[in-house]
Amino acid sequence: MNELWVFNEPNQPVVDELLAKGRILADQAGMKLCRVSVDLPDFQNDYFTRALLTLVQKRRPQIMLFGATAIGKTLAPTLAAKLGTGLTADCTGLEIDPETQTLKMIRPAYSGNILATVICEKRRPQMATVRSGIFGPEPVQFEDIIIRPDCSSVRKRMQKTQKLDDAEREKLHSTEFIIAGGRGIGVPENFQCLEELAEVLGGAVGASKAVVDMGWRRWEQQVGLSGKTVAPVVYIACGISGAVQHLEGIRRADILVAINNDPEAPIFDYADYGLVGDVLEIVPEMIRQLHERHFPGK
């Protein structure tokens, strides 16, 4: 359909800004403006992606806009990959060609020295994340689309997910030790030994984008460009291969320790200390030795 969608993220001012700009673009190109919400109690990337994917394939919107928030920067790339279309991230301007309905997505490039105009000529929908504070919010008219997926399996899984309170989320920014897990640790239950090590060190547990996307951990724990950028004294990466977006999020760590059973994992090229082996053998041994040194006889 000839529609322009704005993804609705509750309590994010950028949504009203995108609706205001979306109204202008939609009027210029003869499109319907829609605000799209997913009615789930909490953000889970895989469920949100699945819900939006089904509706996009049914209604085939021309344009989809997301705020460049932590959720938007996680959800939009996943959905774009599923749809086989392009995504322009962190836009600071949007224009449209009324004749062709081609969206001109403007964003800084080369460290902000130039502004690039990106178009997605052949694939649909045209997708972008947009920084907050770029457009002014204005009251406008739009159609509300609310997706209500089958929540039974979602709620069941959420009951198993430990909720992080504000103090725990803040801990990723303030702690000296972060122990992060990636897909290489095997199964979600193996995060337990990472949590035990974090407890011994007084640190916090982080996660790679891959395991957050799979629903193993909550997105508040995601470290990387699309999650949190961190600067601990020691960052212990367990079963994390070393994707560029993850390395960018941890480059301010003083010491990077990598544990991975793949000796060819790219993260070893950046680690200060590398341990090739099974996380489930190395981490418990680290815990044992820490207890021996700090709590001998216990």
Secondary structure, 3 states (H helix, E strand, C coil): CCEEEEECCCCCCHHHHHHHHHHHHHHHHCCEEEEEEECCCCCCHHHHHHHHHHHHHHHCCCEEEEECCHHHHHHHHHHHHHHCCCEEEEECEEEEECCCCEEEEEEEECCCCEEEEECCCCCCCEEEEECCCCCCCCCCCCEEEEECCCCHHHHHHHHHCCCCCHHHHHHHHHCCEEEEECHHHCCHHHHHHHHHHHHHHCCEEEECHHHHHCCCCCHHHEECCCCECCCCCEEEEECCCCCHHHHHHHCCCCEEEEEECCCCCHHHHCCCEEEECCHHHHHHHHHHHHHHHHCCCC
